Amino acid sequence: MKLGTKLTLSLSLIIIVVLSGYGYFHILSRRDILIRKMKVEVKSIGWTLKVALEKAVLQKEVTFIQELIDVVSESEQTLGVAVYLQPLQDKDLLLSSRSLEADFDSLLRLIKNSIRENHPQEEFSVYKKTPIFSYAIPLKDKKGETIGGVSILQRTSFVEEDIKKAEWSILITILIMIGGTLALVHFSTRKWITEPISQLMGGIKNMAKGNLQTRIELKRGDELSELGHAFNQMAGDLKEAQDRIIEEAETKLRLERDLRQSEKLAAIGQLASGLAHEIGTPLNIISGRVELAKRKLDDKEGVQKNLDIVIQQTERITKIIQRLLGFVRKKKPEQRNLNITALLETTLDFLDHEIQKQKVKVVRETEDPLPSVMGDPDQLQQVFLNIVLNAVQSMPEGGTLHLSASTQVTSKEGLEDGKRRYVEVKVQDTGMGMEREVMDNIFNPFFTTKEKDKGTGLGLTVSQGIVQDHEGWIELESETGKGSLFKIYLPSYQGER
């Protein structure tokens, strides 16, 4: 439930309780006022009647008293009047209006109480299922002696009707007030709380989507406006931080690219002599075939054969130079489907002279078909070149280089969840192997076990960075005197086998 809705409901509940309480107490107050008004009217009639009755009693005008009682009883609100006289004509006398039947005991009780207490008496009661208000006053003669009493019985149904009318009037007024107040609360809450919070939430959602240009305009001078200003300040700071991070990331990528290019050039430097031999061999063949062709110009078939060989060797030289230039040329990384087997064969072509020089036997084992890998060919070529070259150089007295590529379903660091299909490239040598200390530092920058000026200490560092950029990793197993095993894991291209 939204905050604005909660606040509206809370305020509405409070308003309903307060106004309902006010209405209830207002009804009680109105009831009390109407009852007091009725009492004042009855008492006024009673005291007026008292004066007239006291004169009539002294003159013993019973007929006049009865007529007076009947006249007062003619009022619709008055149930009746009862007069008790003592003694009159040597006996007590009870006179009442025609509306009162002979229920003398109940009529006399309140009058006699007022006479006994010498004070007016009043009470609410029921006379033959009719709710009434009775008011009794003692009558006195000129000497102050009590000569009787008078009781006025007033119907309270008229008061109850007035009270009900007042209740409905108050109830309708309260409902109108509640409705109007709730509408005002709802409007105010929506305008001053719900809408600003919605703006803030919208800004936060836009920012969560990466739109740091989001700004919130709340110019009202309250806490929500301050919160909006703080949000804008935060968005601006995040935008500046994002720009700095992007700039730093671009700088880092540029430096890494330069580092990898430097390491690539260093590797090419080590291959220069071998490539010179690779080019020198076909040049010697070309030179020899040209000499043979010159000697046997009349032998058309021989000349044609020699020229074909010259063309083949020329194409071989061109291919070697193009591969070398393509590998050395600095260019932006690219992503495309790669044939790992072809990259490994190219690597062996590059290192063919070094392999023959070290008297290393190469054993290939490639799964067929092998899934393709999405990546940059030059970067992965550099990885294979660095690791295979290190393996060859670790066997100065000769040995065996096992080179394999297969498919594995695994996850990094042996986690059970998040498994996927990887192409696993293994480069295993039978060289000197490594101690634990060397294995722990082999991927650190500038760490090398080669002689001075024969290694930069960056080859494996760069290789590890390239493989990680391709969402893969490198594992190393080695034992002193028994050689080393590098495992390179690269995610296979989805949908390919």
N, C-alpha and C positions, 0 to 999 in steps of 0.2 A: 504494500500500500504506500502511495506517495506521501511525502511529508506534508504537502499542502492539504491533501485529503484528510490526513490524521489531524492536522491542526483545525481544519474546518469542523470535523466531527467533534473534537474536544470542545471547541468554543461553542458549537451548537448545543452540545449537551449541557454545558454550564449555563448558557443563555436560557435554555428551556427550563432548567431547574430553578434558576433565579426568578424568571418571569412567572413560572407556575407557582412558586412560593409567594411571590408578590400578589398574584391573583387570588391565591387561597386566603392570605391574610387580609386582602382588600375585601373579599366577600364576607369574611368574619366581621370586619369593621363595619361594612355596610349593613349587615344583619343587626349588629349591635346598635347602629344608629337608628334603624327602622323600629327596633323594639323600644328603644328609649323614646323615640318620637311617639309611638303608640301609648307608652306609659304616661308621657306628659299630657297627651290628649285625654286619656282616661282620668288622670288625676285632676286635670282642669275641670272636666265635667263633674267629677266627684265633689270637689270643693265648692263649685257653683251650686250643685244640688244640695249640699250640706247646709248652705246659708238659707236656701228657700225652705228646706225641710224643718230646720230648727224654728223658724217663724211659724210655719203651719202647725207644728206639733204643739207649740205653746197656745195656739188658738184652737187647738183640737179640731182642725178641719181635715177630717179623714178623707172626705171625698176629694178635696183639692190635692191631698197627697197622692191619692190613687191616680188622679188625672195627670199630675206631674210625672209620676213614674211611667205612665203609658206614653206620654209625649217624649220623654228621654229615650224610651225603648224603641221608638219608631225608627231610629237610625239603623241602617242596614248592617253596620259593623257591630252594633250593640246587641248582645243576645238578650239581655234583660237587666232589670234593677230590682233589688230586694231591700225592703226597709223593715227594721226591727225596732219596735217602740216599747218602752217599759217605764212605768205602767201607764197605760192609757185606758181610760174608762175602767179603772180598777183591775186591769189585767194586761198581760203582755199581748202585743199584736204584731203579726208579720204580714206585711203587704208586699206584693211582687207583681211584676208585669205579666200579661197574659201568656207570654212566650215561655214562662217558667212554670213547669208543673210542680206538683206538691212534693218536692224533694227537699223538705224543710231542714232536715238535719245537716245536709251539706251546705245549704245556704246560710244557716245560722252559725256554723262552726267558725268561719272566717270573721263574721261580724262580732261574735262573742269574744274571739281572740283580740280583736282591735279594742273592744270595750274593756276587756280585762287588762290589756297592756296599756290602755289609754293612749294608743298610738296607731296610726294607719297601718294596715296589713295588706300585703299583696302576695299573689302566688299564681303559678301556671298550673293548670289542671285540665281535666277532661270532664265535660258535662254531657252525658248521654252521647258519647263518641264524638263530641265536638270539642276540639282544643280551644281553651279559653284562657283569658287573663282576668283574674278577679282582684278588685281593689276595694277594701272596706275602710270606712272612716267612722269613728264614734261621733254621735250627736250630743250636744250639750245645751243646757238651758242658760238663762242669763247669769245664774250663779255659778256656772261652771260645772254643774252636776250632770252626770251622764244620764241621758234620757233615751238612749237607743243607739242605733247605728245604721249605716247604709252601705250596700255592696253593689258595685257595678260589674257586670260580667261582659267582657269584650271578646268577640271572636278574634282568634289569631290567624284564621285562614287568610284574611286580607293581607296581613303582614307577610305570611308565607308566600302569597302570590307576588307581592312586591319584591320579596327576597329572591324568588326564582327569576323574575324579570331582571333583577340586578345581576344575578349570577350569570345569566345568558349574555347580558350586555358586557359584563366584565370578561367572560370567557371569549367572546368574539373579539373584543379589544385585545386581549392577551394573545390570541392566535394571530391576529393581524400584526401585532408587535413582534411576535416570534418569527413569523414569515418574513417580514421586512428586515428584521435584524439578521436572520440567517442568510437572506439574499445579499445583504450588505457585507456580511462576513465572507461569504463565498466569493463575491466580486473582489473584495480587498485582498483576500488570501491569494486568489488567482493572479491578481495584478502585481502584488508586492512580494509574493513568495514563490508561487508555483511557476510563473513565467520566467522570473530570473533564474531559478534553479534549473528549469528546462534548458535555458540558454547555456548555463554552466555545463550541464550534462552533455548537451550537443557539442560544445567546444571540447570537452574531454574526449568524447567519442571520435571527433575529427582528429584530435591530436593522437589518439591511440592508433588511428589509421595511418599516421605518418605525416599529416598535414600540420606542420608547425607554423604555418602562416595564419592559423586560426586566431581571431581576436574577439573579445566579448565587450560590448558597449553597454555599460550599466552606469548611468549618471544620475544617481538618486541620493547620494550622500549617506548611505546606511552601510551596515556590515556586509551585505551582499555585494554592494558596489566595491567595497574594499577587497572582497574576495575575488571579484572579477578583475580588478586592477592587479592583484597578486597573480592571478592566472595568466593575464597578459604578460606580466613581467617574467613569469616562469617560461611561457611559450617563447618569448624573445631570447631568454638565456639558453633554452634548449636548442633553438635555431642556431644561435652562435656556436654552441658546443657541437652541434651536428656538422656545421660548416668546417669547424676546426678538425673534427674527426675525419671527415671526408678528405680534407686537404692532407692530413697526416697519413691517411691510408694510401692516398695517391702517391705521396712521397715515398712511403714504405715500399709500395709496389714497384715504383721506379728504381729504388735502390736494390730491391731484390732482383729485378730484371737485369740491372747492370752487374750485380754480383754473379748471377747465373751466366751471363754472357762472358764475364771475365774467366769464370771457371771453365766454360766451354772452350775459350781460346787457349787456356792452359792445357786442356786435354788435347786440343788440336796440335799444340806445340810438341807434346809427347808423341803424337802420331806422325809428325812430319817426315821423320826418316823412313818410317814404314811406308807411307804413301808415296814418297820419292821412289822407293823400290818398286811399289805397285805400278807406278807410271813408267819407271825405267825399263821394266821387263817388256811391256808391249812396244816401247820405242826401239829396243834392241831387235825385237822381232820384225818391226817395220823396216828398220835399216837393212837387216839381212835379206828380207824378201825383195826390197828394191834393188839390191845388188844382184840377186839372182835374176830378177826380171831384166836388168840391163844386159846381163850376159847371154840371155836366151830370148832376144827380141823376136827371133824367128819362130819360136815355139809359142804359138798363140794360146794353146791350152795352158801351158805353164805360166805364161804371163797373166792370163785371166785368173788362175788359181792364186798366184802371188798377190795380185791386186785385191782379190776378195779377202785374203788374210789381212792385207794392209787396212782395208776398210773396217774389218771386224776389230782389229786392235785400236784403230782410231776411235771407233765408237766406244770401246772399253775405256780409253783414256778420257774421252768426253764425259762418260757416265761417272767415272771416279771424281773428276773435277767438279761436275755439277752437284754431286752428292756432298762433296766437301764444302763447296760454296753455299749450298742450301743449308747445311748444318751450321756453318759459321755465321751466316747472315743474321743480323739482329732484326727481329720483327715481333709484332704483337702476338701474344698467345691466341690460339684459336681452338675451337672445340669441334671435333668431327669423329666419325666412326673410324677406329683404327684396327688394323690387323696386327696383333702382337707378334705373331710368328714372323711376319715380314720385317717388323722392327728389329727382332732378334737376329734375323739373317743379315740385315744391313749392318748391325753392330759387329757381327763376326767378320763381315767383309772389311769394315774399317780396321779391325784388329788382326787381320789375317797375318800380316808381316810380324807383328809382335808375338802372336801365337806360335808361328813357325820358329821364330828366333828363340823363344823360351822352351821349344820342344814340348809343347803342351798338346795333349790329345783332347779333342772336343767330342763329347757324347751328347747328342740331342734327343730329346724325348718330348714331343708336342702332341697334345690331345687333338683329335680331328673328328668333328669340327670343333674349333675353339671359338667361344663367344667373342664378339667384338667389344672394344672398350671406347668410351667417349672421352676424348682428351686432346691434348696438343702434341702432335707428332715429334716436333723438335725437342720439347721438354722431356718427354718420355724416352726419346733416343738418347738424350744426355744422361738420364738415370741409368739406363742399361749400359751405356758406354763406361760411365764411372765405375759401376760395380763390377762389370766383367773385366775391365782393365786392372782394377785392384786385385781381382782373383788371379788373373794371369801373372801379374807382377809378384804375387805371394808365392809363386812356384818357380824360383830361379833355376832350380835343378831339373825342371820338367815335372810333369804330373798330368792329372786328368781333370778336365773342366766338364762338370755335368750341368747341362742347361736344359730346363724343362718348363713347360707351361701347361696348366690344367685348370679345370673348374672346381671350385670349392664353395660349399654353402656354410658360411661361418659368420662370426661377428667379431669385432675388435676386442682384444683382451679376453677372449673366451666367454663373453657374456651370453647367457642363454636367450635373452630377448633381443629383438632387432636383427635377427639373422637375415642375410641376403646372399645372392650369388656373386662370387668374386672370381676373377682370373688370377691364379697364383703362379708367379714366375719364380723359379728356384735357380739360384746361381751357387753351385757348390764346387769347392776346390779341394785339392789334397795337399795344400801348402802348409805353412808353419803354424797356422792357427793363432789364437789370441788368448792372452790372460784376462782374468775377470776385470782388472783395472782398465785395460785397454778397451774391453767391451763396453764398460760403463761410460767411457768418454769418446767412443768412436764417432758419435754424431755431433759432438761439440765443435763449434767453429775453431779453425786453426789448429786442431789436434791432429797430429800425423805421426806415423812410425817410420816414414820414409826418410832418407838422407836429405840433408839440406839442399835446397834448390831443385829437389826432385818431386816436390809435392806442396800444394798450398794449404792443405788441411781444411779445405772447403768443399771437396767433392761430395762426401757423404752428407754433409750438412745441407748443401743445395739439393741433393737427390731426395733427402727426407722431406724438405719443404715442398718440392714438386709433387711427390706422391701424396702428401697431405692435402695439397690444393686439389688433387683429383679424388679426394674423399677416400683415400686408401692409407696404408701404413706399411712399414718395413719391420721385419723381425730378423733377429740375428741369433745364430747358434754357432758356437766355436769351442774348440778344445785344443790346447797347446799340443803341437806335433801331429794333429789329426785333421787339420784344415778347418774351413769355415763354411757356413751355409747361410746365405741371404735369401729371405722369402719376401717377395714384393706382392702385395695384395692391391688389386685395382677392381672397383665395381664394374661388373659386366653391363653392357648396354641392355636396358629393359626391352624385352620382346625378342631379343636375339638369342640364339642357342650357341 
